[in-house]
Amino acid sequence: MSLVESVRSRGKDASKRVDISGCSRSIVLAVLVLAAATQTAGAMAPLEVLQAVEDTLNAPADREVHLSMILIDAEGGKKTRELSILQKGKDKRLIRFLSPADVRGVGFLALEDDLMYIYMPAFAKVRRIASHVKNENFMGTDFTYDDMAQTDYVKNYTPSLREETDNHYVLELVPNEESEIDYSRLVMWVDKTTMLPDKVEFYDRPGLLLKIMTQTDVRRIDGYLTPHHIKMEDVQDKHKTIMDLEDVVHDQSIPDKQFTQRYLKRF
Amino acid sequence: MTKLAYWIVRNRLPLLIGVTLLTIFFAYQLTKLRIDSDVLNYLPQDDPVVQLFREVGDKYGGSSLAVVALETEDVFKPRTLARIDSLTTRFHDLPEISQVTSLTDVLDIKKIPDGIEVGKLISSSGIPQTPEDLRALREYTLSKEMYRGNIVSADGRTTLLVARVRDGVDKTEVATKMREIVESMSGEETIYYGGIPFQMLFLTDIITRDLVRLVPLVALLLAAVLFFSFHRLQGVLLPLGAVLVSTIWTLGLMRWVGLDLTIVTAAIPVLLIAIGSAYGIHLLSTYKETEGPDGDKLDHIRRSIAAIGLPIILTGVTTMVGFLAFLFSYLTMTREFGIFASLGVLLAMALSITLIPAILSYLPSQRPRMKAEEQRSNWVTRVMDVIADLVLAHEKLIVVGGLLVVAGSLVAIPQLQREVNMKDYFKPDSKIRQAEEMMEASFGGAIPIQILVNGDIKDPLVLKEMFRFEKYLRTIPNLTHPQSVADLIAELNEQMFGRRAIPDTREGVANLWFFVEGNEVMNQLVADNDTQAMIQAKIGTVNTARLIAVVDSIDHHLATAAPPQLLWLNLDTLPTLVRREAESRRAADVARVVVLDAEHHGVEGLNFDEVLLAVTAAGSASDHRLTTEQTEIVSGAIVDYFGSDAADLPIDSDSIVSDVVTGLEPLFADSLPGEASIGAVLRERVPPSAYADDPEAMEYAASALRGIVREYRRTVCVDGLTDNLIGMATHVPEAAARSFRTDIQGDMWALVEDHAGVASESIPPAMLSQLSATDPVATTTLQTGMPIIFKRLDRSVVQSQAASLVAAFLVLFILLAVRFRSFTGGLISLTPVVATVLCNFILMAVLGIPLDVVTVLIGSVAGGIGIDYTIHFLARFQKEFKEGTSERDALRVTLETTGKAIIINATAVAVGFLVLILGDIVPMQRFGFLIAATMVTSALGAITLLPALVLLTKARFIGEFDRVAKRLNHNLGGLRISTRRRP
């Protein structure tokens, strides 16, 4: 038990550093694996759970997804759009809008170190987006740029176990100081069998519930667990965003050059 | 009447019990009475103007703004910013508030190197702490027209938190909550509260305070007057009790039918106490005359009722008529006032002839104490005699005086001002008024005005039209800070691509729009699936006349400057003639906008014709030859392109890049080259290894290079035109120089765009059929907002005034004509009150008192009350005259008896109304003062103008003047004969 404790405190300390390099992260991971191995029953430390979630989410080397997105406002008005998402590792993501027609080709590229670019086909120009934007909503959705761009939970949050039920670990995640995240905390329900979050509650700075994300319809595609129906509901503005994944392809060895400004313009 | 008297006496016990029970019931209702100070509720809800206003409020998250201002030495300090931030958050958490705009919650679009930052001006987590950061933030914020004078005053001392209050919620309650939040967070900043919700809250407060203070005061005053007249407790308690009970019933009944007190109906208690007591007084004094230890008390009561009942009812009915005239008013609250004030009068009248006798019957009889009163009345009697002499000697002069009043009013009435704004309800030194004045001075006011645009809002033509319209709005005096989605798009375009203009393609608009989609601010700017947009501006005046001038000039512009039906087309696809026509239309539009921009920024020396000439003379952006210097700039841009991550062809060697540039220079220096010729140069000079694995790269590169050249050529053209125009200006204010340049530059971009509006009739029919996919752009524009409501109120004030006066005087005329069985009688008896109303208008014009929702009531009310004096006077005069005395004697007797009573009564009522002056609601103060004045004038009119007219016209309804004339012949010179009657 003391080992687990030490791992947990180590994890906390590590997360407070300016950045965890891939190297130190893998050390943490090694210790975690060790810790898990020495455990008697299935009880997992919060950091282990979170790491497992992140690992599950980032298991494929790359992923290409076509999805439809429905935005529903408080009055029930709907807007539909189609997009494709190209993802490689944790840090590289390219989002391309395919419809409606007047925004077809608008692209969004997120790279390491909060680098973000937008491409507007009507102007044939790429523009960098300041990192401040990451806490703003992305293109009319209820996801922030940050929600869309990354899944670095271990790096950005300190977890604690709020509750463990038969099927779920309920984690409470508090953002680390240097993460620049505008949520005051997250509550995450992690499914014990898939190690994927079924539901995440986002709380705003004053501590009020802001958004609820639910992920359902988990399918195994190319050996990876992938939720196909993702809903984000802003309970304050009564606005919803629903994403339905259509084509999901993994591990196509997408080259790094696909995630450049040059390719952002290619459409 | 006798029957009624018997009935009252017979049923006195059940009557007393019934009145007591009803009073308890209505007193209970009274405790639930609330004050409704929402101007919008005062208006008829089926009026389309009101409906549109509500609809807009519903769609755009509310149409009223609650404003909290913080004033300190410099708002850009961490503590103040933190306070603003927590206030913003807490306001935002109130469910009744749809949106809060403040320094820490406002959309900011900022240019950064190679990119853009769209986010909050100051985020909660990013309040700067160091002096340098704070200074930079202050400088940046004050440099933007979006913020300066809009959420921060130009001197950086005051900042606003503007909360949009949802429609259909209790605005007073929201304002209370907001005030509690502010007060719970202490700070060094001075706080101001402004906007309709806070005005309503303060109004509710002072209405309540006035009621609590003034009603007891009037009651006390009435008690004093009663004691002065009757010298005994029952003389005080009975009439006072009757009016208090009738007041409780009236207000209780109001609540019972579900109405709240408004600023107008709040006057009912004071009003009823002041005028309703007269009925009780008349009954008691009649009773007193016959009262004594001897005889049957019940018989005395019966006789009193029989004697005075009818006159009480008649005067009561005329007063009611004065109030009921408000049924013709447009304003709901005025109609309510009319109904319940007349109901109150009815109740006071009914209770005076029922309740008072019923109670009297249980009280022991008292000896009359005549002596003291007798002595006191002597001097009044003498004054009356002097008046009688005056009337008799100068009857013509008095009538001439009356005519002068008519003439004076003809001059005065057109001078009357009107004021319907709520700000005017408060005293100049009140907090809310000071807040409004601060807001006007530093922030261009807090009254929003909205213009709705219906159409396909994402169409560039529609947005351009809106943008142009806003530029016009900026030139209207007293109107500031127009904002719409068009500004937002232009702002994004400026920060991203350096041009403050609407892009000329639908995709261009949509791409930028997409970037801010879903942002909170969009909910206030567009609705109905982007088929309706709102332009909002602020009005920097609360003066009704100036407010209406703003509304009218907008309406006028909307009506006259409506664009023809245009097709938004690419000019390259058009026949030369059509193209020329479209270009000259575009040039004229641009020239007009330049003139508007110049006007807004205070730039002088730019007139339409010269500007038009300048913009037409400019050549095409793609044809002219670049100078050596310009060619170098383009070459530099191409080198930069190859060096950037976005380069489509990866070339690592500097020498290859410079080789490519050398090859391209001759092409782009002369004109805009095609992609094919650029591609040829590239293929010739770039080694195939650079694009071997990516064959498309070559095409992308050619297209990008052409884009760079095209962009530069257009920029040169735009900048040249801009410089030229600024050179033409004779004066450019220094402070505005930068914004003016940005605006003009944005205007010039329209001249180099591919698309322009083309009138559908100028396109050849054959071509038009091919263009069928493109429909002409149709928009409709509507204006709404509080100023329109004020305009409506203003018009209604005039209409209400006219309608209620006509109605009141018509009914009064009929009543009087019937009463005196004479058409002339009706006319003559109406003259004193008509003169009174005219005098009132003269007084208002002289003192600069405006007509408002309350002062508009004075005419009819004064008519209804003042006519009583005429009735009393004429009745007595007629009686005396018919009994055979000369008209002179009759006049004297009438003046000494009824005349005296009239003066006492009028004084009592006037003093009662004067109490309103002590209140805090300005229109109520004016109402109190003016009604008091009308009481005096109508009483004076009744005892001077009325007899003068009767004497002059020898009106037959009074009696046979000839008969008296014959008798008088014996008695000439008797004008000065004293016929003082001794009682």
Interface residues (C-beta under 8 A of the other chain):
Chain A: L71 G77 F97 P100 D102 V103 V106 Y117 I118 M120 P121 A122 F123 A124 K125 V126 R127 R128 I129 A130 H132 V133 N135 E136 N137 M139 G140 T141 D142 E180 D182 R205 P206 L208 D237 H239 T260 Q261 R262 L264 K265 R266
Chain B: T89 R90 D93 K110 I112 P113 D114 G115 I116 E117 V118 G119 S123 S124 S125 G126 K458 M496 F497 P503 T505 R506 E507 G508 V509 A510 N511 L512 F514 F515 E517 G518 N519 E520 N529 S644 D645 A646 A647 D648 P650 E696 Y700 S703 A704 G707
